[in-house]
Amino acid sequence: MIEKPAQTSVEINELSRKRWSPRSFDANRPVSRQQIIALCEAARWAPSCYNDQPWKFIICDKFTNKEAYDKLFNCLVEFNQGWAVNAPVLIAVIAANKLSFNGEENRWSGYDCGAAAATIAYEAVRQGLVTHQMGGFDTEKLMKEFSVPENHTPMAVIAVGYQGSPDSLSEQYQNTEKAERSRRPLGENFYMSEWGKAIE
């Protein structure tokens, strides 16, 4: 198992430090029902505008419903199919575009879904699981295959499972799997008091 703890300038929580996005999954090790429910509970308590909770998640477990899993897997682009094939669970993240209490456009729904998806990633770390979030999928196909209503937007698909050996991946994926994690310097993205003034 590869660990890639974040190298931070100050101490941060362990879940954030340990979370990363591997592509190697153990194809033979299922995720338990209790673990799946814990991931859902973590997302349920994410913050959202007006507490509207605009997220919808379709969870597809290869070990309990292969047909549903295959439907979601077949929505992925070929590059993602090449490694996600070993992930035992795929989760479609879908945003409701309208506020539930007044039917007006919810311009924050994607932001809120991202927050809920992030809590899944951190809960997965706590459970000893790994996640990899993907934007590479066919939106229209996903909407059709799962009868997603209008005024909803698929945002991502998350692969969930136990980490596998990077040697199980093709060479195409192994290079990034074994590469060190990196981030831009703090001051490039975080400003203090005004635009462009790097935080120190």
Backbone hydrogen bonds, N-H to C=O, Kabsch-Sander energy under -0.5 kcal/mol:
donor,donor_aa,acceptor,acceptor_aa,energy
6,A,17,R,-2.4
8,T,6,A,-0.9
17,R,13,N,-1.8
18,K,14,E,-2.4
19,R,15,L,-1.6
25,F,23,R,-0.6
26,D,162,Y,-2.8
27,A,25,F,-0.9
29,R,26,D,-1.2
36,I,32,S,-2.2
37,I,33,R,-2.5
38,A,34,Q,-2.1
39,L,35,Q,-2.1
40,C,36,I,-2.1
41,E,37,I,-2.8
42,A,38,A,-2.3
43,A,39,L,-2.0
44,R,40,C,-2.4
45,W,41,E,-1.2
45,W,42,A,-0.5
46,A,43,A,-1.8
51,N,48,S,-2.2
52,D,49,C,-2.3
56,K,94,I,-2.3
58,I,92,A,-2.0
59,I,57,F,-0.6
60,C,58,I,-0.5
60,C,90,L,-3.0
61,D,59,I,-0.5
62,K,60,C,-0.6
62,K,88,P,-3.1
64,T,61,D,-1.0
65,N,61,D,-2.8
69,Y,65,N,-2.2
70,D,66,K,-2.9
71,K,67,E,-1.8
72,L,68,A,-2.0
73,F,69,Y,-3.1
74,N,70,D,-2.5
75,C,72,L,-1.4
76,L,72,L,-0.5
76,L,73,F,-1.6
77,V,136,G,-2.0
81,Q,77,V,-2.2
82,G,78,E,-1.7
83,W,80,N,-0.9
84,A,80,N,-2.9
85,V,81,Q,-1.1
86,N,83,W,-1.2
87,A,84,A,-1.7
89,V,160,V,-1.7
90,L,60,C,-2.5
91,I,158,I,-2.4
92,A,58,I,-2.5
93,V,156,A,-3.1
94,I,56,K,-3.0
94,I,92,A,-0.6
95,A,153,T,-2.8
96,A,54,P,-2.7
97,N,95,A,-0.5
97,N,151,N,-3.1
98,K,151,N,-0.5
99,L,104,E,-3.4
102,N,99,L,-0.5
103,G,99,L,-2.3
106,N,97,N,-3.2
107,R,105,E,-0.8
109,S,106,N,-1.6
112,D,108,W,-2.7
113,C,109,S,-2.5
114,G,110,G,-2.0
115,A,111,Y,-1.8
116,A,112,D,-2.2
117,A,113,C,-2.7
118,A,114,G,-2.2
119,T,115,A,-1.7
120,I,116,A,-1.3
121,A,117,A,-1.8
122,Y,118,A,-2.1
123,E,119,T,-2.4
124,A,120,I,-2.4
125,V,121,A,-1.6
126,R,122,Y,-1.9
127,Q,123,E,-1.8
128,G,125,V,-1.5
129,L,124,A,-3.1
130,V,161,G,-3.1
131,T,20,W,-0.6
132,H,159,A,-1.8
134,M,157,V,-2.8
137,F,135,G,-1.4
138,D,75,C,-3.1
139,T,137,F,-0.9
142,L,138,D,-2.3
143,M,139,T,-2.5
144,K,140,E,-2.3
145,E,141,K,-3.2
146,F,142,L,-1.9
147,S,144,K,-1.1
148,V,143,M,-2.3
153,T,95,A,-2.7
155,M,93,V,-3.4
156,A,93,V,-1.3
157,V,134,M,-2.0
158,I,91,I,-3.1
159,A,132,H,-2.8
159,A,157,V,-0.5
160,V,89,V,-2.8
161,G,130,V,-1.8
164,G,24,S,-1.6
168,S,165,S,-1.8
169,L,166,P,-1.5
173,Y,170,S,-1.4
174,Q,170,S,-1.8
175,N,171,E,-1.2
177,E,173,Y,-1.9
178,K,174,Q,-2.2
179,A,175,N,-0.9
188,E,185,P,-1.9
189,N,185,P,-0.5
189,N,186,L,-1.3
190,F,186,L,-1.7
191,Y,189,N,-0.5
192,M,197,K,-3.2
193,S,191,Y,-0.6
194,E,192,M,-0.6
197,K,194,E,-1.6
198,A,196,G,-1.1
199,I,190,F,-2.4
